Amino acid sequence: MKWIKEKYKNYSIKKRNTVSFGAIIAMMILFMILSLSTLSNVGSLSEKIYNGSYVTNDTVWQMRVNLQALDKYTSRAIIEKDITKKNEYIKIADEHAESLKKNMNSIKGRLEEDDSIDTNLINEFNKYMDESAIERQKVVELIRNGHNEEAANMLTTTYADTIDNAREVLEKIGDNTTASAEESLKKSDRITLYNFIFTVAVGVVIIAFSIWIMKVINSILVEGIQSLRKISLNLNEGKLETDNTYISNDEIGQVISEMNESITLLKSYVDDEVTTLNTLASGNLDIELNKDIDYRGQFKEIQTSFGIIIDTLNDIFKNMAESSKSIAEGSEDIHTTTEIISEGSMEQAGAVEELLASFTEISDQVKENAKDIEKTEEYLESTKMIVDEGNSKMDTLRNSMNDINEAAQQVSQVTETIDDIASQVNLLALNAAIEAARAGESGKGFAVVAEEVRKLAEEVKIAAGDTREIIEHAISKAGEGSMLANETAESLRIIVKNVVRTTELSKKVSEVSNSQSIAIAQMVEGVNQIADVVEKNSSTLEEITNSTNELSRQATRVDGELARYKVKK
């Protein structure tokens, strides 16, 4: 039976159902044909009994009645005295004789329908009837002639013997038809019994076959459905495992085969993606997609997206590396510039101190001018030289302030660039975190790195913002210092003019000494203001230096993080 099940298992569901129900229907048709055939045989036997033996036996009984009536009415005709009644009895006897003859002819005509009729007995019966007809005719003539005793004697002797022989033959014919009818009934009963047994047996066979077919079909279906359910449960649990326990050419087998093929294909996709993500998580971005895996349909978009992600990550990290390098270089440039500016500020402070000393000396000379007018011209000349030197240094200070202002503007632009780079790095880190989140569990490592890069970008952005505020403050103070330097230069030019006028008007030195003293006091105040500005610039430059150092450290940290990743060349 196992090989039948295996062969049956490879049928399609349609063919399997067609074969199963076709076999059952064929057995039912055969069962119906045999039952109808049996019923037809029983009907034929019943019809044969009714139209054959039954009719023949009925005719025989009618003939026996005719024989008895023939004897009775012939005997009455002998006994009866009345001629009319005699003739009537003879006529009735003749009618029974004629009826007897017709019935015998009827029996002879049923030889084909009733095989129980013996022609020898019929012939023998006809012989006796012919003999009895002759003798009866003689008896009738004797009766009509009034010879009743002779008629009675013949009726009870020769005629009676012949009629008895005919009656015996007729009884044999009746016994044969009765025996034939009984045999036909027994045969009909046997056929009915056999038909019942056959019907029960065939019914049992059909039921057993139907149950067996049902079990085979259910077994095949349950086996296929269990295999499908196992595959479905594995998929529901996230297991890409195939199941080859059900192998068949039917529709379920084809579905299972196609599902196994799909699962194998999906597993190759997942393995490829996991390998790619693990490689990315290890810091190696210099990878290529596996071309041997056949991505189909919408999964082709996943392969394309992975390629885009890899290329995008390479571009992001390349840009981050370049940005980090630019930040480091910019920080170094800012540091160098601040050192230069710091040195210039120190020189400015020295110049201011010298200028302050000169103004103090001039003030002393003005005070002493009243006492020592003869030395006015010498002092004025010395003052003119000092003022010229101060004017020159003031020009230098003004140029330095302009340089500080320009450098501060450049530093501000650099901080804006740093801010933009930090924003781009932050955006790239955010995109990387989003892509890592899409990647799921495999992208967690990359998400941590992306978060660190984002935090670092935020710190760089904050530091750049602080640096920009400091630079803007420095630019503002540098502008004020420049204005003061211009005012001081203008004052020095006035001093030069005054010194010239003093030289020319040396005689009026005494008169204008007080005015000069006031002017010198104002210049001292201006120089003090310049000293304050220079001091503030120095403090600002120190803060800028600290910020650039911090920015440089952050850039170095970013470079260290980026060095963990290998990008495409």
C-alpha positions in Angstrom: 0.0 0.0 0.0 3.0 2.3 0.6 4.0 2.5 -3.0 0.3 3.2 -3.9 0.4 6.1 -1.5 3.7 7.4 -2.9 2.4 7.2 -6.4 -0.9 8.7 -5.3 1.1 11.5 -3.5 2.6 12.6 -6.8 -0.7 13.2 -8.4 -2.1 16.7 -8.6 -5.0 17.4 -6.2 -7.4 17.5 -9.2 -6.1 14.2 -10.6 -6.1 12.7 -7.1 -9.7 13.7 -6.5 -10.7 12.6 -10.0 -9.0 9.2 -9.6 -10.4 8.7 -6.1 -14.0 9.7 -6.8 -13.8 8.2 -10.2 -12.9 4.8 -8.7 -15.7 5.1 -6.2 -18.2 6.1 -8.9 -17.0 3.3 -11.1 -17.5 0.8 -8.2 -20.9 2.3 -7.6 -21.8 2.0 -11.3 -20.6 -1.6 -11.3 -22.5 -2.2 -8.1 -25.7 -0.7 -9.7 -25.2 -2.7 -12.9 -24.8 -6.0 -11.1 -27.7 -5.2 -8.8 -29.9 -4.2 -11.7 -28.7 -7.4 -13.5 -29.7 -9.5 -10.5 -33.0 -7.8 -10.2 -33.5 -8.3 -13.9 -32.8 -12.0 -13.5 -35.2 -12.2 -10.6 -37.8 -10.4 -12.6 -37.2 -12.7 -15.6 -37.6 -15.7 -13.3 -40.8 -14.2 -11.8 -42.1 -13.5 -15.3 -41.1 -17.0 -16.4 -42.9 -18.5 -13.4 -46.0 -16.3 -14.0 -46.1 -16.6 -17.8 -44.8 -20.1 -17.9 -45.2 -22.7 -15.2 -48.0 -20.7 -13.4 -50.1 -20.4 -16.5 -49.4 -24.0 -17.6 -50.3 -25.3 -14.1 -53.4 -23.2 -14.1 -54.3 -24.6 -17.6 -53.7 -28.1 -16.3 -55.9 -27.6 -13.4 -58.6 -26.2 -15.8 -58.1 -29.3 -17.9 -58.5 -31.6 -14.9 -61.7 -29.7 -14.1 -62.8 -30.2 -17.7 -62.1 -34.0 -17.5 -64.0 -34.3 -14.3 -66.9 -32.2 -15.8 -66.8 -34.3 -18.9 -67.2 -37.5 -16.9 -69.9 -35.9 -14.7 -72.1 -34.6 -17.5 -71.7 -37.8 -19.6 -72.8 -39.8 -16.5 -75.7 -37.5 -16.0 -76.7 -37.8 -19.6 -76.8 -41.6 -19.1 -78.9 -41.4 -15.9 -81.2 -38.6 -17.0 -84.6 -39.7 -18.4 -85.5 -36.4 -20.0 -84.3 -36.2 -23.6 -83.9 -32.5 -23.5 -81.8 -32.6 -20.4 -79.8 -35.5 -21.8 -79.0 -33.4 -24.9 -78.2 -30.5 -22.7 -75.8 -32.6 -20.6 -74.2 -34.0 -23.7 -73.8 -30.5 -25.1 -72.2 -29.4 -21.8 -69.9 -32.4 -22.0 -69.0 -31.6 -25.6 -68.2 -28.0 -24.5 -65.9 -29.3 -21.8 -64.3 -31.7 -24.3 -63.8 -28.8 -26.7 -62.4 -26.6 -23.8 -60.1 -29.5 -22.9 -58.9 -29.6 -26.5 -58.3 -25.9 -26.6 -56.4 -25.9 -23.3 -54.2 -28.7 -24.6 -53.5 -26.7 -27.7 -52.7 -23.7 -25.5 -50.2 -25.8 -23.6 -48.6 -27.0 -26.8 -48.3 -23.4 -27.9 -46.4 -22.6 -24.7 -43.6 -25.0 -25.3 -41.1 -22.1 -25.9 -42.3 -20.2 -22.9 -42.4 -23.1 -20.4 -39.5 -25.6 -20.7 -41.2 -27.8 -18.0 -43.7 -29.0 -20.6 -42.9 -32.6 -21.7 -44.0 -33.1 -25.4 -44.0 -36.9 -24.8 -46.6 -36.5 -22.1 -48.6 -34.1 -24.3 -48.5 -36.6 -27.2 -49.5 -39.4 -24.8 -52.3 -37.2 -23.4 -53.5 -36.4 -26.9 -53.5 -40.1 -27.8 -55.6 -41.0 -24.7 -57.9 -38.1 -25.4 -58.3 -39.1 -29.1 -59.1 -42.7 -27.9 -61.5 -41.3 -25.3 -63.2 -39.1 -27.8 -64.0 -42.1 -30.0 -65.2 -44.1 -27.1 -67.2 -41.1 -25.8 -68.7 -40.6 -29.2 -69.9 -44.2 -29.0 -71.3 -43.6 -25.5 -73.2 -40.5 -26.8 -74.6 -42.5 -29.7 -75.7 -45.3 -27.3 -77.3 -42.7 -25.0 -79.2 -41.1 -27.9 -80.3 -44.5 -29.1 -81.6 -45.3 -25.6 -79.0 -47.9 -24.8 -78.2 -46.5 -21.4 -76.9 -49.7 -19.8 -74.4 -50.3 -22.7 -73.4 -46.7 -22.5 -72.9 -46.9 -18.8 -71.0 -50.1 -19.2 -68.7 -48.6 -21.8 -68.3 -45.4 -19.7 -67.2 -47.3 -16.7 -64.9 -49.7 -18.5 -63.0 -48.9 -21.6 -63.8 -45.1 -21.6 -63.0 -44.9 -17.9 -59.6 -46.6 -18.3 -58.7 -44.3 -21.1 -59.8 -41.2 -19.2 -57.9 -42.3 -16.1 -54.8 -42.8 -18.2 -55.3 -39.3 -19.6 -55.9 -37.9 -16.1 -52.7 -39.5 -14.9 -50.7 -38.0 -17.8 -52.3 -34.7 -17.0 -51.3 -35.0 -13.4 -47.8 -35.7 -14.4 -47.8 -32.6 -16.6 -49.2 -30.6 -13.6 -46.6 -32.1 -11.3 -43.8 -31.1 -13.8 -45.0 -27.5 -14.0 -45.4 -27.3 -10.2 -41.9 -28.7 -9.7 -40.6 -26.3 -12.4 -42.3 -23.4 -10.7 -41.0 -24.4 -7.3 -37.5 -24.8 -8.8 -37.8 -21.3 -10.3 -38.9 -19.9 -7.0 -36.0 -21.5 -5.2 -33.6 -20.2 -7.9 -35.2 -16.8 -7.5 -34.7 -17.0 -3.7 -31.1 -18.1 -4.2 -30.5 -15.2 -6.6 -32.1 -12.8 -4.2 -29.9 -14.2 -1.4 -26.8 -14.0 -3.5 -27.8 -10.5 -4.6 -28.2 -9.5 -0.9 -24.8 -11.0 0.0 -23.2 -9.5 -3.0 -24.8 -6.1 -2.3 -23.5 -6.2 1.3 -20.1 -7.3 0.2 -19.7 -4.7 -2.5 -21.1 -2.1 -0.2 -18.5 -3.1 2.4 -15.8 -3.0 -0.2 -16.9 0.4 -1.5 -17.1 1.8 2.1 -13.7 0.3 3.0 -12.2 1.6 -0.2 -13.7 5.0 0.4 -12.4 5.1 4.0 -9.0 4.0 2.8 -9.0 6.6 0.0 -10.1 9.2 2.6 -7.3 8.2 5.0 -4.7 8.3 2.2 -5.9 11.7 1.0 -6.1 13.1 4.6 -2.7 11.7 5.3 -1.2 13.3 2.2 -3.0 16.6 2.9 -2.1 16.6 6.6 1.5 15.8 5.8 1.7 18.7 3.3 -0.2 21.1 5.6 2.1 20.2 8.6 5.1 21.0 6.4 3.6 24.3 5.4 2.7 25.0 9.0 6.3 24.3 10.1 7.6 26.6 7.5 5.1 29.3 8.5 6.0 28.9 12.2 9.7 29.2 11.4 9.0 32.4 9.4 6.8 33.7 12.3 9.7 33.1 14.7 12.2 34.8 12.3 13.9 31.5 11.3 14.7 31.2 7.6 14.8 27.4 7.7 13.5 25.1 4.9 11.5 21.9 5.4 12.0 19.0 3.0 9.9 16.4 4.8 7.1 16.7 2.2 8.2 15.9 -1.3 5.5 15.6 -3.9 4.5 16.8 -7.4 1.1 18.0 -6.3 0.1 21.6 -5.8 1.1 21.6 -2.1 4.4 20.0 -2.9 5.0 22.7 -5.5 4.0 25.4 -3.0 6.4 24.0 -0.4 9.2 23.7 -3.0 8.7 27.3 -4.1 8.6 28.4 -0.4 11.8 26.5 0.3 13.4 28.2 -2.7 12.1 31.6 -1.6 13.4 31.0 2.0 16.8 29.9 0.7 16.9 33.1 -1.5 15.8 35.3 1.5 18.4 33.6 3.7 21.1 34.4 1.1 19.9 38.0 1.2 19.9 38.2 5.0 23.4 36.6 5.2 24.7 39.0 2.6 23.2 42.0 4.5 24.5 40.7 7.9 28.0 40.2 6.4 27.9 43.7 4.9 26.6 45.3 8.1 29.2 43.4 10.3 31.9 44.6 7.9 30.6 48.2 8.3 30.4 47.8 12.0 34.0 46.7 12.2 35.0 50.0 10.6 35.7 48.7 7.1 33.9 50.9 4.6 36.0 49.7 1.7 33.7 46.9 0.6 31.8 45.9 -2.5 28.4 44.1 -2.8 28.4 40.4 -3.5 27.5 40.1 -7.2 27.0 36.3 -6.9 23.7 36.7 -5.1 20.7 37.1 -7.4 18.5 39.9 -5.9 15.1 39.7 -7.5 12.1 42.0 -7.8 11.8 44.6 -5.1 14.8 43.0 -3.2 16.9 44.5 -6.0 16.1 47.9 -4.5 17.6 46.7 -1.2 20.8 45.8 -3.0 20.8 49.2 -4.7 20.1 50.9 -1.4 22.9 49.1 0.3 25.3 50.2 -2.5 24.0 53.8 -2.1 24.5 53.5 1.8 28.0 52.3 1.4 28.9 55.0 -1.1 27.2 57.6 1.0 29.0 56.5 4.2 32.3 56.6 2.3 31.5 60.1 1.1 30.4 61.2 4.6 33.5 59.9 6.3 35.7 61.3 3.5 34.1 64.7 3.9 34.3 64.4 7.7 38.0 63.6 7.4 38.5 66.5 5.1 36.5 68.8 7.3 38.4 67.6 10.4 41.6 68.3 8.6 40.4 71.7 7.6 39.3 72.4 11.2 42.7 71.4 12.4 44.5 73.6 9.8 42.1 76.5 10.5 42.8 76.1 14.2 46.5 76.1 13.6 46.2 79.2 11.4 44.1 80.9 14.1 46.6 80.0 16.7 49.5 81.4 14.6 47.5 84.5 13.9 46.7 85.0 17.5 50.3 84.6 18.4 51.3 87.2 15.9 48.5 89.5 17.2 49.7 88.8 20.7 53.2 89.8 19.9 51.9 93.0 18.2 49.9 93.7 21.3 52.9 93.4 23.5 54.8 95.7 21.1 51.8 98.1 21.3 51.9 97.9 25.1 55.6 98.8 25.1 55.0 101.6 22.7 52.2 102.9 24.8 54.4 102.8 27.9 57.1 104.6 26.1 54.6 107.2 24.9 53.2 107.6 28.4 56.8 108.1 29.7 57.4 110.7 27.0 54.2 112.5 27.8 55.2 112.5 31.5 58.5 113.9 30.5 56.9 116.6 28.4 54.6 117.4 31.2 57.5 117.8 33.5 59.3 119.9 30.9 56.2 122.2 30.5 56.1 122.6 34.3 59.8 123.4 34.3 59.4 125.7 31.3 58.6 128.6 33.5 61.7 128.1 35.5 64.0 127.3 32.6 62.8 129.3 29.5 66.3 129.2 28.0 66.0 125.5 27.5 62.6 125.7 25.9 63.8 125.5 22.4 66.0 122.5 23.2 63.1 120.8 25.1 60.7 121.7 22.3 63.0 120.1 19.8 63.3 117.1 22.0 59.5 117.1 22.4 59.1 117.3 18.6 61.3 114.3 18.2 59.5 112.4 20.8 56.1 113.4 19.3 57.3 112.4 15.9 58.4 109.1 17.3 55.1 108.7 19.1 53.2 109.6 15.9 55.2 107.0 14.1 54.5 104.4 16.8 50.8 105.5 16.8 50.7 104.9 13.1 52.2 101.5 13.8 49.6 100.9 16.5 46.8 102.0 14.2 48.1 99.6 11.5 48.4 96.8 14.1 44.8 97.5 15.2 43.7 97.3 11.6 45.6 94.0 11.3 43.9 92.8 14.5 40.5 93.8 13.1 41.2 92.0 9.7 42.6 89.0 11.5 39.5 89.0 13.8 37.3 89.2 10.7 39.1 86.2 9.2 38.9 84.3 12.5 35.1 85.0 12.5 34.8 83.7 8.9 36.8 80.6 10.0 34.5 80.1 13.0 31.5 80.4 10.6 33.1 77.8 8.4 33.7 75.6 11.4 30.1 76.1 12.5 28.9 75.1 9.0 31.2 72.1 9.0 29.9 71.1 12.5 26.3 71.4 11.2 27.1 69.2 8.2 28.9 66.7 10.5 25.9 66.8 12.8 23.5 66.2 9.8 25.7 63.4 8.5 25.8 61.8 11.9 22.1 62.1 12.2 21.7 60.5 8.7 24.1 57.8 9.8 22.1 57.1 13.0 18.9 56.9 10.9 20.5 54.4 8.5 21.9 52.4 11.5 18.4 52.3 13.0 17.0 51.0 9.7 19.7 48.3 9.8 18.4 47.1 13.1 20.5 45.1 15.6 23.4 44.9 13.2 23.7 48.7 13.0 23.9 49.4 16.7 27.7 49.7 16.7 27.6 52.1 13.9 24.8 54.1 15.6 27.0 54.5 18.7 29.9 55.9 16.5 27.4 58.1 14.7 26.1 59.4 18.1 29.7 60.2 19.3 30.4 62.0 16.0 27.1 63.9 16.4 28.0 64.9 20.0 31.5 65.9 18.9 30.0 68.0 16.1 27.8 69.7 18.7 30.8 70.4 20.9 32.7 71.8 17.9 29.7 73.9 17.0 29.4 75.3 20.5 33.1 76.0 20.7 33.0 77.7 17.3 30.0 79.8 18.5 31.9 80.8 21.7 34.9 81.6 19.5 32.8 83.7 17.2 31.4 85.7 20.1 34.9 86.3 21.5 36.1 87.3 18.0 33.1 89.6 17.5 33.9 91.2 20.9 37.5 91.5 20.0 36.5 93.1 16.7 34.3 95.6 18.6 37.2 96.5 21.0 39.7 96.6 18.1 37.4 99.1 16.4 37.3 101.2 19.5 41.1 100.9 19.8 41.4 102.0 16.2 39.2 105.0 16.8 41.3 105.9 19.8 44.5 105.4 17.8 43.2 107.7 15.1 42.3 110.3 17.8 45.7 109.9 19.3 47.3 110.3 15.9 45.3 113.4 15.3 46.3 114.7 18.7 50.0 113.9 18.0 49.6 115.8 14.7 48.3 118.7 16.7 51.2 118.4 19.1 53.6 118.5 16.2 51.9 121.7 15.0 52.0 123.0 18.5 55.7 122.1 18.8 56.4 123.9 15.5 54.4 126.8 16.7 56.2 126.6 20.0 59.5 126.6 18.3 58.4 129.6 16.2 56.8 131.2 19.2 59.3 130.2 21.8 58.8 133.6 23.4 55.2 132.7 24.1 56.0 129.4 25.7 55.3 130.7 29.1 51.9 131.9 28.0 50.8 128.6 26.5 52.5 126.3 29.0 49.3 125.9 30.9 47.5 125.0 27.7 50.2 122.5 26.8 49.9 121.0 30.3 46.2 120.5 29.8 46.7 119.0 26.3 49.4 116.7 27.6 47.1 115.6 30.4 44.5 114.7 27.8 47.1 112.8 25.8 48.1 110.9 28.9 44.4 110.0 29.4 44.2 108.9 25.8 47.3 106.8 26.1 45.9 105.2 29.3 42.8 104.3 27.3 44.9 102.8 24.6 46.7 100.8 27.2 43.4 99.5 28.5 42.4 98.5 24.9 45.7 96.8 24.4 45.2 94.9 27.6 41.7 93.9 26.7 43.0 92.8 23.2 45.6 90.7 24.9 43.0 89.0 27.1 40.7 88.5 24.1 43.6 87.0 22.2 44.4 84.7 25.1 40.7 83.5 25.0 40.9 83.0 21.2 44.1 81.0 21.7 42.4 78.7 24.3 39.4 78.2 22.0 41.6 77.4 19.0 43.5 74.9 21.2 40.3 73.3 22.3 39.1 73.2 18.7 42.3 71.6 17.6 41.9 69.0 20.4 38.4 68.2 19.2 39.6 68.0 15.6 42.3 65.6 16.7 39.6 63.5 18.5 37.5 63.5 15.4 40.5 62.4 13.4 41.1 59.6 15.9 37.5 58.4 15.6 37.6 58.6 11.8 40.9 56.7 11.7 38.9 53.6 12.9 37.1 53.5 9.6 38.6 52.3 6.3 37.1 54.1 3.4 37.3 53.5 -0.4 40.2 55.1 -2.2 
